[in-house]
Amino acid sequence: MGLSTLPYDLLLNIAAYLDLQDVHTLHLTCKALHDFSTTRPVYRKLANDLLRRCRALPLKGFQRLSDLTTEQLIRSVNKATRYEVAWRVRGPHPIAVNEHSNYMDLAGTGSVPKQDRWYKIVSAPPGEEVDWLSPITSSYTLCATKSGKVVCWDVQSDRCLAEWNPGEKWELWKCRVEFEERTVYFTMAKVLAGSFDDARVMEFVLMRLTFSDGPSGESSAEPPVFSHVTEFRTTGVVMNVFLLDPAVRLLSAFVWVSGSNTIGLYALPDWNEPEYVFIDTGIECVMSSNWSCILYDDNIVIHCEESEAAFQHFYPISLLRTYSKTLMDRNSTPTISQRVTPWRSLSKKFIFPRISEAEVELDFPDTDGDADAMNEATPTPFSAHTTNSTSTSIPIHTGPTTNGHIVPAIASTPTPAAAAVPNPNPFPFPPWYPESAHFVRQWWPSLPGIPKVSCTVILLAVHDQVTHRTRFVLAQHYFRVPINYSQWLQGGIQPPTNRVPKVLNGNQAGGSASSSSLSGSSSSSAASSSTSLSNVPLRPSPPVPLLLQEEDDSLMHLWYVSTPFEVVRVFDSSDDEEDENTADRPRPLVAVDFGHAVWIEYMDVDEDRVRPDGIDSESDPKWLRFVTFPSFSDDEAEDGSGGPALRPGSLEGHVRTLEVPDELDLGTVETINIDQSQGAVILSDREGKIFILCYE
């Protein structure tokens, strides 16, 4: 009996073990196997594998996977796999003339323009300076201007589709795309009073941009519509805002409580109601931490990353509601209820690669014994608000390439007790400090059962006080919730729904050598009288599946671009003259998507040349740089090369130089984004042009 004569169900079971290259080989065997291997179930499984590796499919517009025809699904899987393999092996190249990119489509036709260019130039809002820019889909961009406007721009027809003009200066803080709703949510902010202390009052407005596009991916003849969702005020220094779940109208924010130097958690359980929650978590703030916020099984999770370990603090929404208050009117400001330490706290140490000192050695002055020099070398923790175009997480999000608002990290959790680690941190704090942190969620349309994973990319910096030059490296890893399965089970809590193991044999819980529990104490400054559920006695720990422990450990491996480089920075001037710390904060031109990063970098220049006042020069030669980090993998997905994608030992990113058009001057670029699903890098310049560079 030949392979082609097997029943369909048996063939489908065999196909479950094949990658795309194997399936393409089946195409060439005979008509029967060709017809079988080009069916929807075969390519749906390949799409599932890509999504499990956190590689998005190049869908058009607001398309979902269920909207695709079988032919479209096959084409999307082929292109996404080609991107993944090519970007990992040789790096991105400009698309060929006969290749297709959704960004290059003509409005209303779905066809590719007859031209020999691999990039497209569209206009920025005329007469406006771009403050923030992100693609929504391959058809639209969302642009915030320095005057306070928010504009939706049609990439295919190069025209403005909709505009929101508040008539005064607002800053865009967070953006999140909801594909199922064909809606974009974003928050705008402005300072009403106060400086960088607990007396600061800010006003936020949450807006919605709704599209009427159909499942074909083509743009609707009806323009999108801006609408007001809600507005709220905050007190204290807001570090970030998170649109946790628009479907249930849940929003949160981190606030620096200057009086106690701790993190405040602000939440709107239902943004249609005047009810709010504002508590002091008791978690201490320091310079070296980076923060994100995640919704998990009816818990608001505070995710914190120190230089040596990561932490997750859980606040059940039911617990937070017991501290809710109601505002009297829209002009009222919230007040902190009391200190409430986390219900559960988990931690896990990073696993560092072995990097020789010669690889990271810099001829910078020794600041170890000079406190003043060290203070000058690190940025002030309360600098001007900037919104980086990386995800949303994005950062996130957010859209594909923004993870939203990034501020210099100021908050921290006490470092856990010392534990044996294979290698020391090659970039410890100090002297290395986090210049920006990019937390990216899975923003793209997905399938049921795909693991929920986030990606962190940290831009670490060290500053030379003599030459006023700052050098950078990139650190990257993946994480999920809970971050430490052993500690999670110590509370007798049932396994999370997306972490049910397939291998049931394993060892006993109790924490691995690379983990340390913070349960019961989030901060040395947390008062004993503060309200907490973390002192509830823990039940006996059930067996912890070995597979899940190994997955958790694997996610703690850090990948690096460890050769220091100089990234180009631009200055975002602030209109706030009340505090000198808010003026001219340099913003690195770095963008992150899931597992990828792109930035503008100075080429080799005179190492001894001093930058006057640290100002970067437009005349210095620059190039566009790119790195692909290893793709995420769980126990079922492989990277297409025959082995797990998370491999200890291959922990260095291979940096590539991207080709750019002759008419693009990298010295005039003001914003940068990356859309991994479409293989595109998007840049805006001071001349009012937006360059969409399409790679394969």
Rosetta blueprint (number, residue, H / E / L):
1 M L
2 G L
3 L H
4 S H
5 T H
6 L L
7 P L
8 Y H
9 D H
10 L H
11 L H
12 L H
13 N H
14 I H
15 A H
16 A L
17 Y L
18 L L
19 D L
20 L H
21 Q H
22 D H
23 V H
24 H H
25 T H
26 L H
27 H H
28 L L
29 T L
30 C L
31 K H
32 A H
33 L H
34 H H
35 D H
36 F H
37 S H
38 T L
39 T L
40 R H
41 P H
42 V H
43 Y H
44 R H
45 K H
46 L H
47 A H
48 N H
49 D H
50 L H
51 L H
52 R H
53 R L
54 C L
55 R L
56 A L
57 L L
58 P L
59 L L
60 K L
61 G L
62 F L
63 Q L
64 R L
65 L H
66 S H
67 D H
68 L L
69 T L
70 T H
71 E H
72 Q H
73 L H
74 I H
75 R H
76 S H
77 V H
78 N H
79 K H
80 A H
81 T H
82 R H
83 Y H
84 E H
85 V H
86 A H
87 W H
88 R H
89 V H
90 R L
91 G L
92 P L
93 H L
94 P E
95 I L
96 A L
97 V L
98 N L
99 E L
100 H L
101 S L
102 N H
103 Y H
104 M H
105 D L
106 L L
107 A L
108 G L
109 T L
110 G L
111 S L
112 V L
113 P L
114 K L
115 Q L
116 D L
117 R L
118 W L
119 Y E
120 K E
121 I E
122 V E
123 S E
124 A L
125 P L
126 P L
127 G L
128 E L
129 E L
130 V E
131 D E
132 W E
133 L E
134 S E
135 P E
136 I L
137 T L
138 S L
139 S L
140 Y E
141 T E
142 L E
143 C E
144 A E
145 T E
146 K L
147 S L
148 G L
149 K L
150 V E
151 V E
152 C E
153 W E
154 D E
155 V L
156 Q L
157 S L
158 D L
159 R E
160 C E
161 L E
162 A E
163 E E
164 W E
165 N L
166 P L
167 G L
168 E L
169 K L
170 W L
171 E E
172 L E
173 W E
174 K E
175 C E
176 R E
177 V E
178 E E
179 F L
180 E L
181 E L
182 R L
183 T E
184 V E
185 Y E
186 F E
187 T E
188 M E
189 A E
190 K E
191 V E
192 L E
193 A E
194 G L
195 S L
196 F L
197 D L
198 D L
199 A L
200 R L
201 V E
202 M E
203 E E
204 F E
205 V E
206 L E
207 M E
208 R E
209 L E
210 T E
211 F L
212 S L
213 D L
214 G L
215 P L
216 S L
217 G L
218 E L
219 S L
220 S L
221 A L
222 E L
223 P L
224 P L
225 V E
226 F E
227 S E
228 H E
229 V E
230 T E
231 E E
232 F E
233 R E
234 T E
235 T E
236 G L
237 V E
238 V E
239 M E
240 N E
241 V E
242 F E
243 L E
244 L E
245 D E
246 P H
247 A H
248 V H
249 R L
250 L E
251 L E
252 S E
253 A E
254 F E
255 V E
256 W E
257 V E
258 S L
259 G L
260 S L
261 N L
262 T E
263 I E
264 G E
265 L E
266 Y E
267 A E
268 L E
269 P L
270 D L
271 W L
272 N L
273 E L
274 P L
275 E E
276 Y E
277 V E
278 F E
279 I E
280 D E
281 T E
282 G E
283 I E
284 E E
285 C L
286 V L
287 M L
288 S L
289 S L
290 N E
291 W E
292 S E
293 C E
294 I E
295 L E
296 Y E
297 D L
298 D L
299 N E
300 I E
301 V E
302 I E
303 H E
304 C E
305 E E
306 E L
307 S L
308 E L
309 A E
310 A E
311 F E
312 Q E
313 H E
314 F E
315 Y E
316 P E
317 I H
318 S H
319 L H
320 L H
321 R H
322 T L
323 Y L
324 S E
325 K E
326 T E
327 L L
328 M L
329 D L
330 R L
331 N L
332 S L
333 T L
334 P L
335 T L
336 I L
337 S L
338 Q L
339 R E
340 V E
341 T L
342 P L
343 W L
344 R E
345 S E
346 L E
347 S E
348 K E
349 K E
350 F L
351 I E
352 F L
353 P L
354 R L
355 I L
356 S L
357 E H
358 A H
359 E H
360 V H
361 E L
362 L L
363 D L
364 F L
365 P L
366 D L
367 T L
368 D L
369 G L
370 D L
371 A H
372 D H
373 A H
374 M H
375 N H
376 E H
377 A H
378 T L
379 P L
380 T L
381 P L
382 F L
383 S L
384 A L
385 H L
386 T E
387 T E
388 N L
389 S L
390 T L
391 S L
392 T E
393 S L
394 I L
395 P L
396 I E
397 H L
398 T L
399 G L
400 P L
401 T L
402 T L
403 N L
404 G L
405 H E
406 I E
407 V L
408 P L
409 A L
410 I L
411 A L
412 S L
413 T L
414 P L
415 T L
416 P L
417 A L
418 A L
419 A L
420 A L
421 V L
422 P L
423 N L
424 P L
425 N L
426 P L
427 F L
428 P L
429 F L
430 P L
431 P L
432 W L
433 Y E
434 P E
435 E E
436 S E
437 A E
438 H E
439 F E
440 V E
441 R L
442 Q L
443 W L
444 W L
445 P L
446 S L
447 L L
448 P L
449 G L
450 I L
451 P L
452 K L
453 V L
454 S E
455 C E
456 T E
457 V E
458 I E
459 L E
460 L E
461 A E
462 V E
463 H E
464 D E
465 Q L
466 V L
467 T L
468 H L
469 R E
470 T E
471 R E
472 F E
473 V E
474 L E
475 A E
476 Q E
477 H E
478 Y E
479 F E
480 R L
481 V L
482 P L
483 I L
484 N L
485 Y H
486 S H
487 Q H
488 W H
489 L H
490 Q L
491 G L
492 G L
493 I L
494 Q L
495 P L
496 P L
497 T H
498 N H
499 R H
500 V L
501 P L
502 K L
503 V L
504 L L
505 N L
506 G E
507 N E
508 Q E
509 A L
510 G L
511 G L
512 S L
513 A L
514 S L
515 S L
516 S L
517 S L
518 L L
519 S L
520 G L
521 S L
522 S L
523 S L
524 S L
525 S L
526 A L
527 A L
528 S L
529 S L
530 S L
531 T E
532 S L
533 L L
534 S L
535 N L
536 V L
537 P L
538 L L
539 R L
540 P L
541 S L
542 P L
543 P E
544 V E
545 P E
546 L H
547 L H
548 L H
549 Q H
550 E H
551 E H
552 D H
553 D H
554 S H
555 L H
556 M L
557 H E
558 L L
559 W E
560 Y E
561 V E
562 S E
563 T E
564 P E
565 F E
566 E L
567 V E
568 V L
569 R E
570 V E
571 F E
572 D E
573 S L
574 S L
575 D L
576 D L
577 E L
578 E L
579 D L
580 E H
581 N H
582 T H
583 A L
584 D L
585 R E
586 P E
587 R E
588 P E
589 L L
590 V E
591 A E
592 V E
593 D E
594 F L
595 G L
596 H E
597 A E
598 V E
599 W E
600 I E
601 E E
602 Y E
603 M L
604 D L
605 V L
606 D L
607 E L
608 D L
609 R L
610 V L
611 R L
612 P H
613 D H
614 G H
615 I L
616 D L
617 S L
618 E L
619 S L
620 D L
621 P L
622 K E
623 W E
624 L E
625 R E
626 F E
627 V E
628 T E
629 F L
630 P L
631 S L
632 F L
633 S L
634 D L
635 D L
636 E L
637 A L
638 E L
639 D L
640 G L
641 S L
642 G L
643 G L
644 P L
645 A L
646 L L
647 R L
648 P L
649 G L
650 S L
651 L L
652 E E
653 G L
654 H E
655 V E
656 R E
657 T E
658 L E
659 E L
660 V L
661 P L
662 D L
663 E L
664 L L
665 D L
666 L H
667 G H
668 T H
669 V E
670 E E
671 T E
672 I E
673 N E
674 I E
675 D E
676 Q L
677 S L
678 Q L
679 G L
680 A E
681 V E
682 I E
683 L E
684 S E
685 D E
686 R L
687 E L
688 G L
689 K E
690 I E
691 F E
692 I E
693 L E
694 C E
695 Y E
696 E L
